[in-house]
């Protein structure tokens, strides 16, 4: 009893100590082992938690939550076969438990066994039609298969269950992009931002759409907001640099490419585009250095070799004058 009170008060060390006394006094107390396992889990002692849960089910094979918790620990540790083993034991006792069916689906999802995952997500929804995450994950599976209309329907249902769900609107935007419906994609990304003004990826995707439509001022606005929200986002800085380069604002582009490279120094595309920006402002020596750096990372780039060849040819002609 004391251990349970301490657990509820988040005093997990004291809770474990109290349950230590309980299992010493009564070594056949399955519930005490299970409760101590929960407290150890809160301490992030996953090995100790599994050991206690296993002792609990050895004494009482009907302790379904013990199987569930062991399965969940294995899922988090990416030990998927073990996770399925224990979730299956839980399902034998609770075949209509929504959480366990969802976890089996999530495990198959992580294993990239998407058809199996979808089956368990659907079972989850049949048990609990209000299960937001099952709809959302099903939407992601449909999206991965380019079933755009189906994924939109699933994300819309998820957004209904979780009012103001920016993530669902963001994924709806991606699906509309897949359908080449630019207006609805833009509208969806704007809804995502409206519900979460810190949604960096929504700003990036919205900016990219404006960029593709050559609405560069609007694109700059979106990428700047992405940078403001996530100053360490290489993708945000990189996209902002690309717009500046298209606008022939080479100094600004070079600054953003250099920031991108400082965040992600192994992306050859950044150095290639930096070289193009230097070339745009006639800084040929720096352009050469950037193209060469790009080739050090990825020597198979035809474009970088071509750019270097054109600069070398230019220099050769100038020297012959």
N, C-alpha and C positions, 0 to 999 in steps of 0.2 A: 504493500500500500504506500509506504513512504517513498519507495523508488519511483512509483507512478506519479506521485505529487511532484517530486523533484524533476522528473522528466517534463511534466507539464509546465514547470517553472523555468525550463531550459537550463537546469542545473545538471548537465549530463554526467560530469565526473562523479558528483555525489550520487546520482541515480545508479550509475554502474556499480559503485561501492555498495549501495544498499542491495542491489540484486545479487552481488557477489555473496553477501551474507545469506540471501534467500536461497540460492542454489546450493550453498554449503549446508544449510540446515535441511533443505529438502532437495536432494539431487535428482529427484524424479519429477520435479515441477516444470513441465513443458512451458507453461505460460511465463514463468520467471526467466527461463532461458530466452524465450522469444522477446520479452520486454527488454532484457539486457542487450539483446541483439539490436533492437531499435535505438537504444541509447548509444551503443557503440557506433552505429551507423551515423548518428548525429555528430559523433567525434571524428568522423571520417576514417574510422577503423574498420575498413570493409572486410578484411580478412577475419577479424574477430567477430564481426556481425554475421558473416556467412557461417562460421563455426557454431555460433549460438543458434542460428536459425535451423541448421542441420540437426543439431542435438534436439531441438524442439520437435521437429517432424519425426525424428526417430522415436520419440516418446508418444507423440500424438500426430498421426499421419493425416489428420483432418484440419491441421492448421494451415489453411489455404494461403493466408497472408504471408506466411513464412516462405512458401514457394515463390510467391509473387516478388517478395523483396530480394530473394536470392537471384531470381531471374533478372530483376532490374539492375542489380549490382553487376552482373555479367554483361548485360546490355551496355551499361555505361563504360565497362572495361573493354568493349568490342569483342567479347568472347561469345559470339552469336550462337554457336551450337549449344553451349551450356545454358544460355538465356532461354532458347526455345525449349530445352529439356525441362526447365523448372516452370516456365509459363504453361507448358502443356500439362504438368502435374496440377497446377492451379486450375486450369480449364476442366480437368477431370472432375474437380470438386465444384467448380463454379462456371459451367459452360456458358451461362448468360451474363457473365460479368463484363460490363463494357470496358473497364480499364484494362483487364487482362487481354481481351481480344484486341484492344488498341495496341497494347505493348507487343503482342505477337506480330501485328501488322507493322509496327515500327521496326521490329527486329528484321523482318523480311525486307523492309524498305532499305535499311542500312546494308543489307546483303545484296541489294540491287535485284532482288527477286520481286519485281514490281507487281506481277499478276497475283502472287500469293499475298503480298502486302495489301493490294486493293481488296481482295476477298475478305480479309479480316477487318479492314476499315469499314467496308460495307456492312459486315456483321455488327460492328460497333454501333453504327448508325441505326441499324434495325432494332438494337436493344435500347439505345438512347438517341433519339432523333435530334437532341440538342447538343450533341458532342462536336463542338467547334473544330477541334484539332483534326478529327477524322475527316471532316469535309475539306479542310485546308490541305491536308496531306494527299487526299484523293485528287484534289485540284492540281497539285504539283505533279502527280503521276500522269494525269491526263495531259498536262502541259508538256511533259517530257516526251509524250507520244505524238505531240502536235495535234491533239484533239482539242482545238482551241475553243470551240463553242461549249463543249462539255466542261472544260476547265473553268470557263467564265461562269457557267451556271453553279459550279461547286464553290467557287470563291465568293460569288454573290450570296450564296446561302451562308457561308462562313461569316461574311460581313453583317448579315442580318442577325446572326447569333451573338456577335461581338460588336456592338455598336461603336462606330468610329474606328474600325479596324484598318489601320493604314496598310498593313501587310497585304491584306486581301485586295485592296484597291491597286496596290503596286503590281501584284501578280496579274490582276485583270488587265492592267495596262500592257504588260508584257504579252498577254494572250492576244489583245487587240493588235499589237504590233505584228504578231505572227500572222494575223488575218489581213494585214496591210490596211487596217482601219486607223489612220493616223489621228483623226479628230477624236475618236473615242479613246484611243490610247493616251493622248494628251489630257483629255478630261479626267481619265482614271488616275494618272500620275498627279494631277492637280488636287484630286480628292485625297490621295495618299498624303500629300504635303499639308493639305488643310487639316487633316486629322493628326498629323505628326510633323510639325515644322522642322524637325531635326532629321528627317528621313533623307540622308545623303544620297542613297542610290536612286531615289525618286527624282531628286534634282538632276543627277547625272543623266538618267534616261530621258528626262524632259529636255535637258539641254542638248543632248545628242539628237533628239528629234528636230529641234529648231535648227541645229547645225546642218542636218541633212536637207532641210528646206531652205538653207542659205539665209536663215533669219539670224544673223550672227550676233546682233546686239542682244536679242532675247536669249540666245545660247550663252553668251557671256554672263548675263544676269544669273542664270540657273547654275552655271559652273562656279561662279563666285560664291553663291549661297552654299553650294556643296563644300567648297573649301573652308568657308566660315564655320560650317558645322563639323567638318572633319579635316582639320589642318594637316593630318598625317595620311590622308587618303591620296595615294599616288595616282589613282584613276581620276580623281577630281582635278588635280593639278595638270595631269597629262591632257585631259580633254580641254581644259581652259587654254593651255598652251596651243593646242591645235587650232582653236578658233582664232586666237591672236595671230597665229601664222597665216591663216587664210585671209585675215584682215590686213596683212602686211605690217602688223605691229610687232616687228621682230624683237625689239628689246624686251617687251613684255613676254613674248613667247619664249625667248631664251631663258629669262628668269624662271618661268614656270617649268620648263624642261629640266633646268638644273635642280629645282626643288624636287621634281619627280625622281630624278636620278639619285638624289641624296636619300630618298625614302626607299627606292627600289633600284639599287645599283647594278642589277644583273638583267635588266630589261633592254635588250638590244634595240627595240623599236624607239625607245626614248632617245638614245644616242643618235640613231639614224635621223629622226625628225629634228633633233637639235642641230645636226649637220646641215639639214635643209634650211633651217632658220638662219644659221650663220651664212650660208651661201646666199640667202635672200638679201642679206645686208652687205654682201661682198666681202665677208670676213673669211677668205678662202683657207687660210692656214688653220683657223679654228674649225672650219668645216671638215677639213681633212682629218684633223685629230679626232673629231666626233665620229666620222665614218669609220675610221680605223678602230676606235674603241668599240663600235657596234660590231665590227667584224671579229674582234677578239672574242666576243661573247657568242656570236653565231657567224661562222665563216662562210656559210652557204648562201648568204643573201646576194642575190643577183643585183638588186637595186643599189646596194652600197658599193659594190664593185663598179657598177656603171657610173655612179656619181663621182667616185674617185677618178675613174678613167676620164670623165669629162673635165674635171678640174686639172688633172695632169696634162691633158691635151691643150687646155686653155693656157696653162703656164708655159708649155713648150712653144706655142705660137707667139706668146708675148716675148719670150726670150729670143726668138728668131727675128724680131723686128729691129 
